[in-house]
Amino acid sequence: MSQTNHRTVPRKPGRPKEGEDLRYVILDEAELAFAEHGFAGTRVRDIAMLAGVNQALIRYYFGSKQELFDEVLRRRGSDISGARHVQLDRLLALPDPPSVSQIIRAYLQPQWDMKQSGPNGAAFVRLQARLHAEPEAHALRLRSEVYDASVKRYIQVLSDALPEIPRETISMRMAFLVGTYLFMLNDLGRLNDLTDGQIGDIAQDEMLGQLVRFLAAGLAAPVS
């Protein structure tokens, strides 16, 4: 499903309104631009124009275009990872051990909330999908830096909930989970292609519930 959230009318160059943090203005515009055009297709001067600043200020705050891109990913990626820790803490504080479905929902909910938080949140979800499609070493290191701590914590909790499944199998299935939910967040229109338009519009909460049930069954599937 294609979305275009990028601003079509650039900010006028000059000073931002009082109290506005230029660093976050640049990050917001870079996020939209990278999501729409990818890393290679985005020019620093275009980000500068949209943010209403000169290129020198971007270099001052972030250095290179690569460093700016990395900071865009770290900013909201860290928010998502932090929210996953919070969701898991709440589950583990309950009197009963969490179910596999509860654990998966806790993991997915921050990403779902991010997509619905506004144009920049939706742009970040698209940008994140781009990053996961990049195999080069830098992208792998960046994903590891931002997400690994929370992912490994969920793998441990899932291992506790599914003691009959080897940890290495749960780790592999967690990778399947990540690929599945990123696809569903970014290509919901494919559902209507596969069902000849019979599904129509589906509420985000309903979609998340269906996805949680599917993924829970896969994670808990017997090991042959």
C-alpha positions as CSV (number, residue, x, y, z in Angstrom):
1,M,0.0,0.0,0.0
2,S,1.5,3.3,-1.0
3,Q,1.4,6.4,1.2
4,T,2.9,9.8,0.6
5,N,3.2,11.7,3.8
6,H,6.0,14.0,2.7
7,R,5.3,17.7,3.0
8,T,4.9,19.3,-0.5
9,V,5.3,22.9,0.6
10,P,8.7,23.6,2.2
11,R,9.3,25.7,5.2
12,K,10.4,29.2,4.4
13,P,14.2,29.6,5.1
14,G,15.0,31.6,8.2
15,R,14.7,31.3,11.9
16,P,12.1,28.8,13.3
17,K,9.3,30.0,15.5
18,E,10.3,30.8,19.0
19,G,11.1,27.8,21.2
20,E,11.3,25.4,18.3
21,D,14.3,23.0,18.5
22,L,16.0,23.1,15.1
23,R,17.5,19.7,15.6
24,Y,14.1,18.1,15.9
25,V,12.8,20.0,12.9
26,I,15.7,18.6,10.8
27,L,15.1,15.1,12.1
28,D,11.3,15.3,11.3
29,E,11.9,16.5,7.8
30,A,14.7,13.9,7.2
31,E,12.5,11.2,8.5
32,L,9.8,12.0,5.9
33,A,12.3,12.4,3.1
34,F,14.2,9.2,3.8
35,A,10.9,7.2,4.1
36,E,9.7,8.6,0.7
37,H,12.9,8.5,-1.3
38,G,15.3,6.1,0.5
39,F,18.8,6.9,1.6
40,A,20.3,7.2,-1.9
41,G,17.4,9.2,-3.3
42,T,17.5,11.9,-0.5
43,R,19.7,14.9,-0.7
44,V,20.8,16.9,2.3
45,R,20.1,20.2,0.5
46,D,16.4,19.1,0.0
47,I,16.1,18.3,3.8
48,A,17.7,21.7,4.5
49,M,15.2,23.4,2.3
50,L,12.2,21.6,3.8
51,A,13.5,22.3,7.4
52,G,14.1,26.0,6.5
53,V,17.8,25.8,7.4
54,N,21.1,25.8,5.6
55,Q,23.1,22.7,4.9
56,A,25.9,23.9,7.2
57,L,23.5,23.6,10.2
58,I,22.7,20.0,9.3
59,R,26.4,19.3,9.2
60,Y,26.9,21.0,12.5
61,Y,24.2,18.9,14.3
62,F,24.7,15.6,12.5
63,G,27.9,15.6,10.4
64,S,27.3,13.4,7.3
65,K,24.1,12.3,5.6
66,Q,24.8,8.8,6.9
67,E,25.0,10.1,10.5
68,L,21.7,12.0,10.0
69,F,20.0,8.9,8.7
70,D,21.3,6.8,11.6
71,E,20.1,9.4,14.1
72,V,16.6,9.3,12.5
73,L,16.5,5.6,13.0
74,R,17.9,5.7,16.6
75,R,15.4,8.3,17.7
76,R,12.1,6.5,17.1
77,G,13.7,3.0,17.1
78,S,14.8,3.7,20.7
79,D,11.3,4.8,21.5
80,I,9.9,1.6,20.2
81,S,12.4,-0.6,22.0
82,G,11.8,1.4,25.3
83,A,8.0,0.9,25.0
84,R,8.5,-2.8,24.4
85,H,10.5,-3.0,27.7
86,V,7.7,-1.1,29.5
87,Q,5.0,-3.4,28.0
88,L,6.9,-6.5,29.1
89,D,7.5,-5.1,32.6
90,R,3.7,-4.7,33.0
91,L,3.1,-8.2,31.8
92,L,5.7,-9.7,34.1
93,A,4.2,-7.7,37.1
94,L,0.9,-9.6,36.8
95,P,0.2,-12.4,39.2
96,D,0.0,-15.1,36.5
97,P,2.7,-15.8,33.9
98,P,2.0,-14.2,30.6
99,S,0.7,-16.2,27.6
100,V,2.5,-16.4,24.3
101,S,-0.3,-14.2,22.8
102,Q,0.1,-11.6,25.5
103,I,3.9,-11.5,25.0
104,I,3.6,-11.1,21.2
105,R,1.0,-8.3,21.5
106,A,3.2,-6.5,24.0
107,Y,6.0,-6.7,21.4
108,L,3.9,-5.5,18.5
109,Q,1.8,-2.8,20.1
110,P,4.5,-0.1,20.2
111,Q,5.0,-0.5,16.4
112,W,1.3,-0.4,15.8
113,D,0.9,2.7,17.9
114,M,3.8,4.4,16.1
115,K,2.2,3.9,12.7
116,Q,-1.0,5.6,13.9
117,S,0.7,8.4,15.8
118,G,0.8,10.8,12.7
119,P,2.6,11.3,9.4
120,N,6.1,11.1,10.9
121,G,5.3,7.9,12.9
122,A,3.9,6.3,9.7
123,A,6.9,7.5,7.8
124,F,9.2,5.9,10.3
125,V,7.5,2.5,10.0
126,R,8.1,2.6,6.2
127,L,11.7,3.7,6.8
128,Q,12.2,0.9,9.3
129,A,11.0,-1.6,6.7
130,R,13.5,-0.2,4.2
131,L,16.3,-0.7,6.8
132,H,15.3,-4.3,7.4
133,A,15.6,-4.9,3.6
134,E,19.2,-3.7,3.6
135,P,21.7,-6.5,4.1
136,E,24.9,-4.5,4.3
137,A,27.0,-4.5,7.5
138,H,26.2,-0.9,8.5
139,A,22.4,-1.6,8.4
140,L,22.9,-4.8,10.4
141,R,24.9,-3.0,13.1
142,L,22.4,-0.2,13.3
143,R,19.5,-2.6,13.8
144,S,21.4,-4.5,16.4
145,E,22.3,-1.3,18.3
146,V,18.6,-0.1,18.4
147,Y,16.6,-3.3,18.8
148,D,18.6,-6.3,20.0
149,A,18.3,-5.7,23.7
150,S,14.5,-5.7,23.7
151,V,14.3,-8.5,21.2
152,K,16.6,-10.8,23.2
153,R,14.6,-10.0,26.3
154,Y,11.4,-11.1,24.6
155,I,13.1,-14.3,23.3
156,Q,14.0,-15.1,26.9
157,V,10.4,-14.6,28.1
158,L,9.0,-16.6,25.2
159,S,11.5,-19.4,26.1
160,D,10.1,-19.4,29.6
161,A,6.6,-19.6,28.3
162,L,7.5,-22.3,25.8
163,P,10.0,-24.6,27.6
164,E,9.4,-27.4,25.2
165,I,10.7,-25.3,22.3
166,P,14.5,-24.9,22.0
167,R,15.7,-21.3,22.5
168,E,17.4,-21.4,19.1
169,T,14.1,-22.3,17.5
170,I,12.3,-19.5,19.2
171,S,15.0,-17.1,18.1
172,M,14.6,-18.2,14.5
173,R,10.8,-17.9,14.7
174,M,11.2,-14.4,16.2
175,A,13.0,-13.5,13.0
176,F,10.0,-14.8,11.1
177,L,7.7,-12.7,13.3
178,V,9.6,-9.5,12.6
179,G,9.4,-10.1,8.8
180,T,5.7,-10.9,9.0
181,Y,4.7,-7.8,11.0
182,L,6.8,-5.4,9.0
183,F,5.2,-6.7,5.8
184,M,1.7,-6.4,7.3
185,L,2.3,-2.9,8.6
186,N,3.5,-1.7,5.2
187,D,1.5,-3.6,2.6
188,L,-2.1,-4.1,4.0
189,G,-3.4,-3.5,0.5
190,R,-2.0,-6.9,-0.5
191,L,-4.8,-8.6,1.6
192,N,-7.4,-7.4,-0.9
193,D,-5.3,-8.5,-3.8
194,L,-5.2,-12.0,-2.3
195,T,-8.9,-12.1,-1.4
196,D,-10.3,-10.4,-4.6
197,G,-11.3,-7.4,-2.5
198,Q,-13.5,-9.3,-0.1
199,I,-11.9,-8.0,3.1
200,G,-12.2,-4.3,2.4
201,D,-11.0,-1.9,5.1
202,I,-10.0,-3.7,8.3
203,A,-9.6,-1.9,11.6
204,Q,-6.0,-1.7,12.9
205,D,-7.0,-3.4,16.2
206,E,-8.7,-6.2,14.4
207,M,-5.7,-6.7,12.2
208,L,-3.4,-6.7,15.2
209,G,-5.5,-9.3,16.9
210,Q,-5.5,-11.6,13.8
211,L,-1.8,-11.2,13.5
212,V,-1.1,-12.0,17.2
213,R,-3.2,-15.2,16.9
214,F,-1.3,-16.3,13.7
215,L,2.1,-15.6,15.2
216,A,1.4,-17.2,18.5
217,A,0.4,-20.4,16.8
218,G,3.6,-20.3,14.8
219,L,5.9,-19.7,17.8
220,A,4.2,-22.5,19.7
221,A,4.2,-25.0,16.8
222,P,5.7,-28.4,17.7
223,V,9.3,-29.0,16.7
224,S,9.5,-32.0,14.4
